[in-house]
């Protein structure tokens, strides 16, 4: 990335090389401290998550089973005792963290991107471009699991989400942000 600073004005001009093309963009001097933003957004997400738990999941979290449908971007939460679905949650798949390689992958890098979320992914990337937060614009990068939670927090903030969750296997952790929560009343 090449950066040119125009000291006489109120903007910086960056040139980004993407697929051998140079794309200019501008952003104001009040660029975010990205690391502080990630931490603040993660704290906000934790507060959203606590509010979610308090409002929707009464009792011990272990009383509930989670059923992720990544194809349809829906999480169903059911009561373990009777199997009744108590919540349906529309989510956006933020990305996944490969624990063996310590690599974060944004969902938007997937060729099978869900078209209903394409506009949301653009908003996240645009926010990253406008605020020079590279982690929001680079499709994959080396990191730690904490960074995956930070990216979930950033997406939760940018898209006005309602909390987040992680679904994991032994080597891959998938992160989602809740967009719409529907209590089931049968």
N, C-alpha and C positions, 0 to 999 in steps of 0.2 A: 504494500500500500504506500503510495506517495502522498505526502501532505504538503500543501502550499498554504502559507499563512499570509493574508493580506492585512498588514498592520493598520492601514488607514481606514478600514471598514469594520463592520460588526459581524463578519462571517469568516469562516475558514472554508476552503475548497479542498475537498479530498477527491482523489482519482482512484478508483478501485478497478483492478483488472479482473474481469470475470470472463472465462472462456476466451481469452485473448482479446477481449473488447474492453475499452476504457470507458467507464461510466462515471461522470461527475455528479456530485451531489453537494448540497450546502447544509450547514446547520449553524445554529447561533452559538455565540461564545459561552452561553450558559449550559455547556455540556455537562451531563451527569457525571458524578463519580460513580462509575458502573458498579464497582465492588460494593460501595455503600448502598446503591440501589438494590442490588441482589439481596443483600442482608435485610434491608428494610422490607422488601417485597416478600421475602421468606417469613419474616416475623408477622407480616400481615396475613400471609397464607396460614400460618399456625393459628392465629386468632380466628380466622374463618373456619379452620378445621375444628377448633375447640367449640365454636358456636354451633357448627354442624352436629358434632357429637352430642352436645347438650340438648339441642332441639329435636333431633331425630332418633338417636340411638340411646334409649333409656337402659340403664343397667350396665353390665360389663360388656365391653366391645367383643369379647370372646363368645357372647351369646348369639352372634350374627355370622352368617356365611356370606361371602362375596362371590358373585358370578360375573366375570368380565366377558363381554361380547365385543371384541375389538373390531370385528367386521361392521357392526352396526353402531359402535361407539355408545354402548349402553352398559351400565353396571346395575345389576340387581342385587339387593341386599335382602337376605331372608333370615327369619328366626330359625335358629338351629333346632329348637325343641319341636316345632311343628312344621317347618319347611315353608311357611307362608312368607311370600315376598312382601316386605314392608316398605321398600323404597325402590324406585327406578330412577336412575341418574343418567342423563345425557352427559357425555364427557368429550373432551378433545384429547386425543393422544398426543402428549407433548413430545415424548421421545423415549429412548431407552439408553441405559448405561450398561456397557459390557464390563462386568466386574473382573473378568479374567485379563482383559487388555487395558482396563482403566480408560475407556473411550466413551464419550458422550456422542449420541447420534440423535439429531432432530428428526421428528417424524416427517417433516416436509421433504426430507431427502429421499423418502421411499417413493418408488415409481407408482405404487398403488395408492397414492394419496386420496383420501376421501374428499370428493369435490365439495361436499357441504362445509368442509373446514378450510378449504383453500384460501378464502378471504381472511379468515382468522390468522392463518400462518403468515400471510402477507403483512397483516397489521403488526405482528410480532417482529418480523424481519425489518419492517419500515421503522419501528420504534428503535431497533438496534442501530440502524443506519443513521437516523436523525440524532441519536445520542452517542454515537461512536462506541457502542457496546458490542464489540466483535463477537462475543460468545452467542449473541442473539442472531448473528448473520452467517456464521460459519457452520456448515452442515455437520461436521464432526470434529472433535478435538479431545486431546488428552485431559483427564481431570480426575476428580474424586467423586464418591457418591454424594457428598455434600453439595457439589456443584450441580448435580442432577436435581436435588431439592431446590436449589437456588433458581434454576431455570423454570421449574414448576411454579415457584413463587412469582417469578417475573411474568410468566404467561397468565397466572391467576390475576395479577395486578393489571396487566395491559388489557386483558379481555373481560375484566370485572367478573372473574369466576367466583365460585362459592366454596372453594376448598380443593383439596387434591388428595391423591392416593397413589400408592405404589403396588404394583403386582409383580411378583418375582418368581424366577426359577433359580436354580443353583448358580447360574452364571450371567443372567440378564435380568435387569430391573426395568420395568416399564412404568412410566409416570403419566398420570392423567390429571386433568383439571376439570372439576365439575362445572357444567354450564347451566343445567336445569335439574332441579331436584323435585321429584313427584312422589309424595307419600301415597302408598296404595291403600285404598279403603275398599275392601271387598265385603 
